[in-house]
Amino acid sequence: MSPATSIAGAVWRQLPFFVWLIALWMLLWGQFTVLAALTGLIVAVFVTRIFRLPPVELSGRVNLWYGFLFIVTFFGALVRGSLLVAWQTLDLRHYPGTAIIAVPLRTDDDLILAHVGVTASLIPGSLIIDIDRDRRILYLHVLRVSSAADVEKQRRAVQVWEARIVRAVGSRAQLAAI
């Protein structure tokens, strides 16, 4: 393989990351114009050249239906979690039980691990406090726990989010693992 071919392949693999950085830049400025896209491209090139990160290996598989379902259920979980946490702060009769739980993940991919961690942390009522990357375990601080059954319910909920993410963007091997 020639050097030009390997460079073109590396650029193609990084294209989704570039698009994401440009979109993020445009969202930060609140402008969806050609000028914002061009300055976003300049910033994306600058960021990727100054901060050398390993290339992100994407599965190349995106299921739009499961991606849509993930987004809808995620926003539903955000609303539900917000309401539950708000209710717990207002209900002075009961102290919400808390726990630190370990959630073993079934897939061995850093990108999926990051997505699951961010998703779990964004939903009110849980927060990632540590990740054991080698053993694929997320450690979360969670609210609404008063029994071993509640701990297991929280653990299964995070594993369901992992399955949703894998169905949306995981590889076929990851899909078989869940």
C-alpha positions in Angstrom: 0.0 0.0 0.0 1.4 3.4 -0.9 1.8 6.2 1.6 -0.8 8.3 -0.2 -3.3 5.4 0.1 -2.7 5.0 3.8 -3.0 8.7 4.4 -6.3 8.8 2.4 -7.5 5.8 4.5 -6.6 7.6 7.7 -8.4 10.8 6.7 -11.5 8.8 5.7 -11.5 7.0 9.1 -11.3 10.4 10.8 -14.0 12.0 8.7 -16.8 11.4 11.3 -14.6 12.9 14.0 -14.0 16.0 11.8 -17.7 16.4 11.1 -18.4 16.1 14.8 -15.9 18.8 15.7 -17.3 21.1 13.0 -20.9 20.5 14.2 -19.8 21.1 17.8 -18.1 24.3 16.8 -21.2 25.5 15.0 -23.4 24.5 18.0 -21.1 26.4 20.4 -21.4 29.6 18.3 -25.1 29.0 17.6 -24.5 29.7 13.9 -25.1 27.3 11.0 -23.5 29.3 8.3 -20.8 28.7 5.7 -18.4 30.9 7.7 -19.0 28.9 10.9 -18.4 25.7 9.0 -15.2 27.0 7.5 -13.9 28.3 10.8 -15.0 25.0 12.4 -13.0 23.1 9.8 -9.9 25.2 10.6 -10.4 24.6 14.3 -10.9 20.8 13.7 -7.6 20.6 11.7 -5.8 22.7 14.4 -7.1 20.5 17.2 -6.3 17.2 15.5 -2.8 18.3 14.6 -1.9 19.9 17.9 -3.5 17.3 20.2 -2.4 14.0 18.6 -5.0 11.4 19.5 -5.1 7.9 18.3 -7.5 7.3 15.4 -11.0 6.4 16.5 -11.9 3.1 14.9 -15.6 3.1 14.1 -17.5 0.0 13.4 -18.7 1.4 10.1 -22.2 0.3 11.0 -24.9 2.7 11.9 -28.5 1.6 12.4 -30.7 4.7 12.1 -33.8 3.1 13.6 -32.0 2.0 16.8 -30.2 5.4 16.9 -33.5 7.1 16.8 -34.9 4.8 19.5 -31.8 5.5 21.6 -32.3 9.3 21.3 -36.0 9.0 22.2 -35.5 6.7 25.2 -32.5 8.8 26.3 -34.6 12.0 26.4 -37.4 10.1 28.2 -34.9 8.9 30.8 -33.6 12.5 31.2 -37.1 13.8 32.0 -38.0 10.8 34.2 -34.6 11.1 36.1 -35.0 14.8 36.5 -38.5 14.4 37.9 -37.5 11.6 40.3 -34.5 13.5 41.6 -36.5 16.7 42.0 -39.2 14.7 43.9 -36.6 13.2 46.2 -35.2 16.6 47.1 -38.8 17.8 47.9 -39.9 14.7 49.8 -38.5 15.4 53.3 -40.1 12.2 54.7 -37.7 9.8 52.9 -34.0 9.9 52.5 -33.1 8.5 49.1 -30.8 5.5 49.5 -27.5 5.6 47.6 -25.0 3.0 46.6 -21.8 2.5 44.6 -22.3 -0.3 42.2 -20.1 -2.1 39.7 -21.6 -2.7 36.3 -19.7 -5.2 34.1 -20.1 -4.5 30.4 -20.3 -7.1 27.7 -18.5 -5.4 24.9 -14.8 -4.7 24.8 -14.6 -1.4 22.9 -13.4 2.0 24.3 -15.8 4.0 22.3 -18.8 2.0 23.5 -17.5 2.1 27.0 -17.3 5.9 26.7 -20.8 6.2 25.3 -22.2 4.1 28.0 -20.4 6.0 30.7 -21.5 9.4 29.4 -25.1 8.2 28.9 -25.2 6.8 32.5 -23.8 10.0 33.9 -26.1 12.3 32.0 -29.2 10.7 33.3 -30.0 12.3 36.7 -29.6 9.9 39.6 -26.4 8.2 38.6 -22.8 9.3 38.1 -19.7 7.5 36.9 -17.0 7.6 39.6 -14.5 5.1 38.1 -13.9 2.9 35.1 -11.8 -0.3 35.1 -11.0 -0.5 31.4 -9.1 -3.8 31.5 -12.0 -5.6 33.2 -14.7 -3.5 31.4 -16.4 -2.4 34.6 -18.1 0.9 35.3 -18.5 2.1 38.9 -21.5 4.3 39.5 -22.9 6.2 42.4 -26.6 5.8 42.1 -29.7 7.1 43.9 -33.0 5.3 44.7 -31.4 2.2 46.2 -32.7 0.6 49.3 -32.2 -3.1 48.6 -30.1 -5.7 46.7 -33.0 -5.8 44.1 -32.6 -2.1 43.5 -28.9 -2.5 43.0 -29.5 -5.2 40.4 -32.2 -3.1 38.7 -29.7 -0.2 38.4 -27.0 -2.5 37.0 -29.4 -4.0 34.5 -30.5 -0.5 33.4 -26.9 0.5 32.5 -26.5 -2.8 30.6 -29.7 -2.0 28.7 -28.1 1.3 27.7 -25.1 -0.6 26.5 -27.3 -2.8 24.4 -29.1 0.2 22.9 -25.8 1.9 22.0 -24.4 -1.3 20.5 -27.6 -1.8 18.4 -27.3 1.8 17.1 -23.5 2.0 16.3 -21.8 -1.3 17.3 -20.1 -3.8 15.1 -21.6 -7.1 14.2 -19.3 -8.8 16.7 -20.4 -6.4 19.5 -24.0 -7.0 18.5 -23.5 -10.8 18.9 -21.9 -10.2 22.3 -25.0 -8.5 23.7 
